[in-house]
Amino acid sequence: MSLRLASRRLLPSGSQFSASPSTLTNSLPISIGTTAQKRSKWSLFKNWGKKPEKEDALAGLDLDDPKIRQQFLDRNMNGKIENNIFQDEIETAVVKDTRDSARKKPENLEQKTRENMAMVVDPDPLGRIRWQRRKVIQMVRKNGRLTKEQRIKMTERQLVHKSPFLATSVKKLMMLSRQISGKSVDDAITQMTWSKKKMAAEIRYYLEEARDLAISHRGMGLGKVNGELYETPKKIQTSEGKWVEVVDPSRMYIAQSWVGRGKWRGKSIDPKGRGRMGLIQHPATSLTILLKEDRTRVREHEERKAKMAAKGPWIHLPNRSVHGQRPYYSW
């Protein structure tokens, strides 16, 4: 084991060092490492006569060699060097590379083929074949008949639109959600326009966005929708018991509207008396609306009427046997 300390720390205090290194080594009970202390002295003429950094960078380069010259151009292509002797060549090379890249496509770009895209578009071919076989069997059994759900999806539009999380609470946004539920989109936008609530402007924006999306998808799988009007307005009763008149069956209304709680946006300190404090959590809430057409209301109204007609008249005392008769009270 060697002790790495300065030699002056190993001598007794007050003594002068005049012995040779061999004598000092023999007189000490332990061995001293061979590491020497490196000293540096500050000088005013430290960099006197030294070449500048630019000259040092170009000193070891043989710019007459075409390969080295090209490497130097590539290395300094993106940098902005003032008073550079190669500035003209750099600008010419930049313009040439820009034209070449715009003229031809990259060579190493892999083409999209069936074999390359198989792992992405068809990761489980056996499962896909089994699913297709099962669907073909179901289609043959039904003889091409559509279910009620399939027929409704083909003839009636609906749209689910969700807003991002807003800086408000569930309790506050729930009241506005109940206010617009069951109304047409235009009526709901009018309500939010004149509402004094802070989040009314946000809800109005997302209602207009949902309306634009519904208009852009109008006519997809529905045949002729534009200009389709009833000759006489149909007066129907909604599921809430409210009577409305339907003139345009393609008009969108808000069938459902609900809110969702998100993560806390943050916390802040609520200072109180006697050195106490509380925490205020800032909530985040989203709004989701489900838009449907008025033809959905008409269909539901007719289905309720047909169901009531199929039940028959109500009988006060039906002709059936009486069970559970006892000579005393059952409660």
Long-range contacts (C-beta under 8 A, 24 or more apart in sequence): 1-30, 2-30, 2-31, 2-32, 2-33, 3-30, 3-31, 3-32, 3-33, 4-33, 4-35, 5-32, 6-37, 7-32, 152-299, 154-221, 155-222, 155-295, 156-292, 156-293, 156-295, 156-296, 156-299, 157-214, 157-217, 157-218, 157-220, 157-222, 157-250, 157-252, 157-291, 157-292, 157-293, 158-255, 158-290, 158-291, 158-292, 158-293, 158-296, 159-210, 159-213, 159-214, 159-217, 159-252, 159-290, 159-291, 160-288, 160-289, 160-290, 160-291, 161-206, 161-209, 161-210, 161-213, 161-288, 161-289, 161-291, 162-286, 162-287, 162-288, 163-202, 163-203, 163-206, 163-286, 163-287, 163-288, 164-286, 165-262, 165-263, 165-284, 165-285, 165-286, 166-199, 166-202, 166-284, 166-285, 166-286, 166-287, 167-265, 167-282, 167-284, 168-198, 168-199, 168-283, 168-284, 168-285, 169-283, 169-285, 170-259, 170-261, 170-283, 170-285, 172-197, 172-199, 172-285, 173-199, 173-259, 173-285, 173-287, 174-259, 176-200, 176-203, 177-257, 177-258, 177-259, 177-287, 178-257, 180-207, 180-254, 180-257, 180-289, 181-254, 181-256, 181-257, 182-238, 182-240, 182-242, 182-253, 182-254, 182-255, 183-253, 183-254, 184-251, 184-252, 184-253, 184-254, 185-210, 185-211, 185-214, 185-252, 185-253, 185-254, 185-291, 186-211, 188-254, 203-287, 206-287, 206-289, 207-289, 210-289, 210-291, 211-252, 214-252, 214-291, 218-250, 222-250, 225-250, 226-250, 234-298, 236-297, 236-298, 236-301, 237-301, 237-304, 238-297, 238-301, 239-300, 244-297, 246-294, 246-297, 246-298, 248-294, 249-293, 249-294, 249-295, 249-298, 250-293, 250-294, 250-295, 251-293, 251-294, 252-291, 252-292, 252-293, 252-294, 253-291, 253-292, 253-293, 253-294, 253-297, 254-289, 254-290, 254-291, 255-290, 255-291, 255-292, 255-296, 256-289, 256-290, 257-287, 257-288, 257-289, 257-290, 258-287, 258-288, 259-285, 259-286, 259-287, 259-288, 260-285, 260-286, 260-287, 260-288, 261-285, 262-286
